[in-house]
């Protein structure tokens, strides 16, 4: 589950999941882990899909 959450967080930052392999390098893992925890994601949608923090608008209005 940690790998899945890491890849989802990298996608939120508009990075590919392969960056998670840098966790295997000891000193780099500290920096990457800190970045995943404290850096905000991209504003709005990115190439991996819409932002999960913004609710989707319905395609039609309910009256």
TIPA-437601 format. One line per field, with one value per residue (C-alpha): x, y, z; chain; residue in three letters; residue number from 1. Coordinates in Angstrom, 1 decimal, m for minus. Example, Ala and Ser with C-alpha at 12.3 -4.5 7.8 and 13.67 -1.06 7.14 Angstrom:
BEGIN
px: c(12.3	13.7)
py: c(m4.5	m1.1)
pz: c(7.8	7.1)
nuba: c(A	A)
fimar: c(ALA	SER)
tiro: c(1	2)
//
This chain:
BEGIN
px: c(0.0	2.9	4.0	0.6	0.2	3.7	2.9	m0.4	1.4	4.0	1.2	m0.3	3.0	2.9	5.8	6.0	5.8	9.3	10.7	9.7	12.7	14.9	13.6	16.1	19.1	19.6	20.2	17.9	15.0	15.1	14.7	12.1	10.1	10.2	9.1	6.2	5.0	5.3	5.2	1.8	0.5	m0.1	m3.0	m5.8	m5.7	m2.4	m1.5	m2.5	m6.1	m8.1	m7.1	m8.6	m8.8	m11.3	m14.8	m16.0	m18.8	m21.9	m22.5	m26.0	m27.9	m30.5	m33.5)
py: c(0.0	2.4	2.0	2.8	5.9	7.0	6.7	8.5	11.3	11.5	11.7	14.6	16.4	15.6	13.2	9.6	6.7	5.6	8.4	6.2	4.0	6.7	5.7	2.8	5.3	6.1	9.9	10.6	8.8	11.4	14.3	12.6	11.5	15.1	16.5	14.1	15.1	18.8	20.0	20.9	19.2	20.9	23.3	21.9	18.9	17.5	14.7	12.1	13.3	15.9	17.2	15.0	18.0	19.8	18.3	17.4	19.6	17.7	17.8	19.1	21.2	19.7	22.0)
pz: c(0.0	0.7	m3.0	m4.3	m2.1	m3.1	m6.8	m6.4	m4.6	m7.3	m9.9	m7.9	m8.3	m12.0	m11.8	m13.0	m10.6	m11.5	m9.3	m6.3	m7.1	m5.7	m2.2	m2.5	m2.4	1.4	1.3	m1.6	0.2	3.0	0.5	m1.6	1.4	2.7	m0.6	m0.9	2.5	2.4	m1.3	m2.6	m5.8	m9.1	m9.3	m11.3	m13.6	m14.9	m17.4	m14.9	m14.5	m12.6	m9.2	m6.4	m4.1	m6.3	m6.6	m10.0	m11.3	m12.5	m16.3	m15.8	m13.2	m11.0	m10.8)
nuba: c(A	A	A	A	A	A	A	A	A	A	A	A	A	A	A	A	A	A	A	A	A	A	A	A	A	A	A	A	A	A	A	A	A	A	A	A	A	A	A	A	A	A	A	A	A	A	A	A	A	A	A	A	A	A	A	A	A	A	A	A	A	A	A)
fimar: c(UNK	UNK	UNK	UNK	UNK	UNK	UNK	UNK	UNK	UNK	UNK	UNK	UNK	UNK	UNK	UNK	UNK	UNK	UNK	UNK	UNK	UNK	UNK	UNK	UNK	UNK	UNK	UNK	UNK	UNK	UNK	UNK	UNK	UNK	UNK	UNK	UNK	UNK	UNK	UNK	UNK	UNK	UNK	UNK	UNK	UNK	UNK	UNK	UNK	UNK	UNK	UNK	UNK	UNK	UNK	UNK	UNK	UNK	UNK	UNK	UNK	UNK	UNK)
tiro: c(1	2	3	4	5	6	7	8	9	10	11	12	13	14	15	16	17	18	19	20	21	22	23	24	25	26	27	28	29	30	31	32	33	34	35	36	37	38	39	40	41	42	43	44	45	46	47	48	49	50	51	52	53	54	55	56	57	58	59	60	61	62	63)
//
